[in-house]
Amino acid sequence: MAYLTAYSPLDMLNMQTWPGYVTSHTSTNITVTDYYKTAYYSGSGFTYSGGEIVGGTLTQFSQSVGGSPQWLVGGLSISMPLASAYVTSNDLQALFSIALSGNDSFDLSNGRDIVSGYAGNDIINGRGGSMILSWAAMVMIPSMAAQAPIFCTVKMEMTIFSAISGMTH
């Protein structure tokens, strides 16, 4: 089960990648920054060849802006080269559809969040903010049957991994 924690409002449906510099890379962590935004990727078995990540498993990623945490996604088990390919090609919806395909937990901000739960039976905590929810199958709660459907969205930004010069094993 994956979990997503939003520390500030997110818009998952309009998220874009951003260019950055790899400032640290080990077999368990990669840090990418543009010196304002910073992305942290954690996992196991990260291996590199010719400036590209070629092996490993992504278990968690997060982002901060100006030193303040923005969001965190954990409880993952995704091929790091696959995650890198989706980030590099700015196909974040495909990455999210894999990352959030199970019975996931969302702890959203107290602001306006736009999130998609994709597949699975998700638990969503809105913390009092306005939300737009989107998931593969609409489920109506009996007490809400007369109300309009609820939709939810979350904003996350990812970083570009490819063509990173100077990366070594």
MARTIMAR-655778 format. One record per residue (C-alpha): residue number from 1; residue in one letter; x, y, z. Coordinates in Angstrom, 1 decimal. Layout:
+------+------+--------+--------+--------+
! resi ! resn !     xx !     yy !     zz !
+------+------+--------+--------+--------+
!  NUM !    A !      X !      Y !      Z !
...
+------+------+--------+--------+--------+
This chain:
+------+------+--------+--------+--------+
! resi ! resn !     xx !     yy !     zz !
+------+------+--------+--------+--------+
!    1 !    M !    0.0 !    0.0 !    0.0 !
!    2 !    A !    1.4 !    3.4 !   -1.1 !
!    3 !    Y !    0.9 !    6.5 !    0.9 !
!    4 !    L !    0.9 !   10.2 !   -0.1 !
!    5 !    T !    1.3 !   13.0 !    2.3 !
!    6 !    A !    0.8 !   16.6 !    1.1 !
!    7 !    Y !    2.3 !   19.4 !    3.3 !
!    8 !    S !    1.0 !   22.1 !    0.9 !
!    9 !    P !   -1.7 !   22.1 !   -1.8 !
!   10 !    L !   -1.0 !   19.7 !   -4.7 !
!   11 !    D !   -2.4 !   19.5 !   -8.3 !
!   12 !    M !   -1.5 !   16.0 !   -9.5 !
!   13 !    L !   -3.3 !   16.4 !  -12.8 !
!   14 !    N !   -1.2 !   19.4 !  -14.0 !
!   15 !    M !    2.2 !   18.4 !  -12.6 !
!   16 !    Q !    5.2 !   18.9 !  -14.8 !
!   17 !    T !    8.8 !   17.8 !  -14.5 !
!   18 !    W !   11.5 !   20.4 !  -13.9 !
!   19 !    P !   15.2 !   20.4 !  -14.8 !
!   20 !    G !   17.7 !   20.0 !  -12.0 !
!   21 !    Y !   21.2 !   18.9 !  -11.0 !
!   22 !    V !   22.1 !   15.6 !   -9.3 !
!   23 !    T !   23.9 !   16.7 !   -6.1 !
!   24 !    S !   24.0 !   13.3 !   -4.5 !
!   25 !    H !   23.6 !    9.7 !   -5.8 !
!   26 !    T !   24.3 !    6.5 !   -3.9 !
!   27 !    S !   22.9 !    2.9 !   -4.0 !
!   28 !    T !   20.0 !    4.0 !   -1.9 !
!   29 !    N !   19.4 !    7.8 !   -2.5 !
!   30 !    I !   19.4 !   10.4 !   -5.3 !
!   31 !    T !   19.0 !   14.1 !   -4.6 !
!   32 !    V !   18.1 !   16.5 !   -7.5 !
!   33 !    T !   17.8 !   20.2 !   -7.1 !
!   34 !    D !   17.5 !   23.5 !   -9.1 !
!   35 !    Y !   18.6 !   25.2 !   -5.9 !
!   36 !    Y !   15.1 !   26.2 !   -5.0 !
!   37 !    K !   13.2 !   22.9 !   -5.5 !
!   38 !    T !   14.8 !   19.7 !   -4.3 !
!   39 !    A !   13.6 !   16.1 !   -5.0 !
!   40 !    Y !   14.7 !   13.1 !   -2.9 !
!   41 !    Y !   14.4 !    9.6 !   -4.3 !
!   42 !    S !   15.0 !    6.6 !   -1.9 !
!   43 !    G !   15.1 !    2.9 !   -2.5 !
!   44 !    S !   17.6 !    0.1 !   -2.8 !
!   45 !    G !   20.1 !   -1.2 !   -5.3 !
!   46 !    F !   20.4 !    2.0 !   -7.4 !
!   47 !    T !   23.1 !    1.3 !  -10.1 !
!   48 !    Y !   24.4 !    3.7 !  -12.7 !
!   49 !    S !   26.0 !    3.5 !  -16.2 !
!   50 !    G !   27.0 !    6.3 !  -18.5 !
!   51 !    G !   25.2 !    8.9 !  -16.5 !
!   52 !    E !   21.9 !    6.9 !  -16.4 !
!   53 !    I !   20.2 !    4.9 !  -13.6 !
!   54 !    V !   20.1 !    1.3 !  -14.8 !
!   55 !    G !   19.0 !   -0.6 !  -11.8 !
!   56 !    G !   17.3 !   -0.5 !   -8.4 !
!   57 !    T !   13.9 !   -0.1 !   -6.8 !
!   58 !    L !   12.2 !    3.2 !   -5.9 !
!   59 !    T !   10.5 !    3.0 !   -2.5 !
!   60 !    Q !    9.9 !    6.7 !   -1.7 !
!   61 !    F !   10.2 !   10.1 !   -3.3 !
!   62 !    S !    9.5 !   13.6 !   -1.9 !
!   63 !    Q !   10.0 !   17.2 !   -2.8 !
!   64 !    S !   10.7 !   20.4 !   -0.9 !
!   65 !    V !   10.5 !   24.0 !   -2.2 !
!   66 !    G !   12.6 !   26.7 !   -0.5 !
!   67 !    G !   13.5 !   24.2 !    2.2 !
!   68 !    S !    9.9 !   23.5 !    3.1 !
!   69 !    P !    8.5 !   20.0 !    2.5 !
!   70 !    Q !    5.8 !   19.9 !   -0.2 !
!   71 !    W !    4.8 !   16.2 !   -0.5 !
!   72 !    L !    6.0 !   12.7 !    0.1 !
!   73 !    V !    5.0 !    9.4 !   -1.6 !
!   74 !    G !    6.2 !    6.2 !    0.1 !
!   75 !    G !    5.4 !    2.5 !    0.4 !
!   76 !    L !    6.4 !    1.9 !   -3.2 !
!   77 !    S !    8.2 !   -0.9 !   -5.1 !
!   78 !    I !    8.8 !    0.5 !   -8.6 !
!   79 !    S !   11.7 !   -0.2 !  -11.0 !
!   80 !    M !   14.0 !    2.9 !  -10.7 !
!   81 !    P !   14.9 !    2.8 !  -14.4 !
!   82 !    L !   11.1 !    2.7 !  -15.3 !
!   83 !    A !   10.4 !    5.6 !  -12.9 !
!   84 !    S !   13.3 !    7.6 !  -14.4 !
!   85 !    A !   12.0 !    7.0 !  -17.9 !
!   86 !    Y !    8.5 !    8.3 !  -17.0 !
!   87 !    V !   10.0 !   11.4 !  -15.3 !
!   88 !    T !   12.4 !   12.1 !  -18.1 !
!   89 !    S !    9.6 !   11.9 !  -20.7 !
!   90 !    N !    7.3 !   14.1 !  -18.5 !
!   91 !    D !    4.7 !   11.2 !  -18.4 !
!   92 !    L !    3.9 !   11.6 !  -14.7 !
!   93 !    Q !    0.4 !   10.3 !  -15.1 !
!   94 !    A !    1.8 !    6.9 !  -16.2 !
!   95 !    L !    4.2 !    6.9 !  -13.2 !
!   96 !    F !    1.3 !    7.8 !  -10.8 !
!   97 !    S !   -0.9 !    5.1 !  -12.2 !
!   98 !    I !    1.7 !    2.5 !  -11.3 !
!   99 !    A !    2.7 !    4.1 !   -8.0 !
!  100 !    L !   -1.0 !    4.5 !   -6.8 !
!  101 !    S !   -2.6 !    1.4 !   -8.3 !
!  102 !    G !   -3.2 !   -0.4 !   -5.1 !
!  103 !    N !   -5.1 !    0.3 !   -1.9 !
!  104 !    D !   -3.4 !    3.6 !   -1.1 !
!  105 !    S !   -3.7 !    6.2 !    1.7 !
!  106 !    F !   -3.8 !   10.0 !    1.0 !
!  107 !    D !   -3.2 !   12.6 !    3.7 !
!  108 !    L !   -3.8 !   15.8 !    1.9 !
!  109 !    S !   -3.1 !   19.4 !    2.8 !
!  110 !    N !   -5.5 !   21.9 !    4.3 !
!  111 !    G !   -5.5 !   23.7 !    1.0 !
!  112 !    R !   -7.0 !   23.0 !   -2.5 !
!  113 !    D !   -5.7 !   19.5 !   -3.5 !
!  114 !    I !   -6.3 !   17.8 !   -6.8 !
!  115 !    V !   -5.5 !   14.1 !   -6.7 !
!  116 !    S !   -6.3 !   10.9 !   -8.6 !
!  117 !    G !   -6.5 !    7.6 !   -6.7 !
!  118 !    Y !   -6.3 !    5.4 !   -9.8 !
!  119 !    A !   -7.1 !    1.8 !   -9.0 !
!  120 !    G !   -7.7 !    0.2 !   -5.6 !
!  121 !    N !   -9.6 !    1.1 !   -2.5 !
!  122 !    D !   -8.0 !    4.3 !   -1.3 !
!  123 !    I !   -8.3 !    6.1 !    2.0 !
!  124 !    I !   -8.3 !    9.9 !    1.6 !
!  125 !    N !   -7.9 !   12.4 !    4.5 !
!  126 !    G !   -8.7 !   16.0 !    3.3 !
!  127 !    R !   -7.7 !   17.8 !    6.5 !
!  128 !    G !  -10.4 !   20.4 !    5.9 !
!  129 !    G !   -9.1 !   21.8 !    2.5 !
!  130 !    S !  -11.1 !   21.8 !   -0.7 !
!  131 !    M !  -10.5 !   18.8 !   -2.8 !
!  132 !    I !  -11.2 !   17.5 !   -6.3 !
!  133 !    L !  -11.1 !   13.7 !   -6.3 !
!  134 !    S !  -10.7 !   11.5 !   -9.3 !
!  135 !    W !  -10.5 !    7.7 !   -9.3 !
!  136 !    A !  -11.1 !    4.8 !  -11.7 !
!  137 !    A !  -14.6 !    3.9 !  -10.4 !
!  138 !    M !  -17.0 !    6.3 !   -8.7 !
!  139 !    V !  -18.3 !    4.9 !   -5.4 !
!  140 !    M !  -21.3 !    6.6 !   -3.9 !
!  141 !    I !  -21.7 !    6.6 !   -0.1 !
!  142 !    P !  -25.4 !    6.1 !    0.8 !
!  143 !    S !  -25.6 !    9.3 !    2.9 !
!  144 !    M !  -24.2 !   11.2 !   -0.1 !
!  145 !    A !  -26.4 !    9.7 !   -2.8 !
!  146 !    A !  -28.4 !   12.9 !   -3.3 !
!  147 !    Q !  -25.2 !   15.0 !   -3.5 !
!  148 !    A !  -23.1 !   15.6 !   -6.6 !
!  149 !    P !  -20.0 !   13.3 !   -7.0 !
!  150 !    I !  -16.8 !   14.5 !   -5.4 !
!  151 !    F !  -13.7 !   14.8 !   -7.4 !
!  152 !    C !  -10.1 !   15.3 !   -6.0 !
!  153 !    T !   -6.7 !   16.4 !   -7.4 !
!  154 !    V !   -3.1 !   16.8 !   -6.0 !
!  155 !    K !    0.0 !   18.7 !   -7.4 !
!  156 !    M !    3.4 !   17.1 !   -7.4 !
!  157 !    E !    6.5 !   18.1 !   -9.4 !
!  158 !    M !    9.1 !   15.6 !  -10.5 !
!  159 !    T !   12.7 !   16.0 !  -11.7 !
!  160 !    I !   14.4 !   15.0 !  -14.8 !
!  161 !    F !   17.1 !   12.2 !  -14.4 !
!  162 !    S !   18.4 !   11.5 !  -17.9 !
!  163 !    A !   21.6 !   12.8 !  -19.4 !
!  164 !    I !   23.1 !   13.5 !  -16.0 !
!  165 !    S !   26.8 !   13.9 !  -16.6 !
!  166 !    G !   29.3 !   12.9 !  -14.0 !
!  167 !    M !   27.3 !   10.1 !  -12.4 !
!  168 !    T !   29.4 !    7.1 !  -11.6 !
!  169 !    H !   28.9 !    3.6 !  -10.1 !
+------+------+--------+--------+--------+
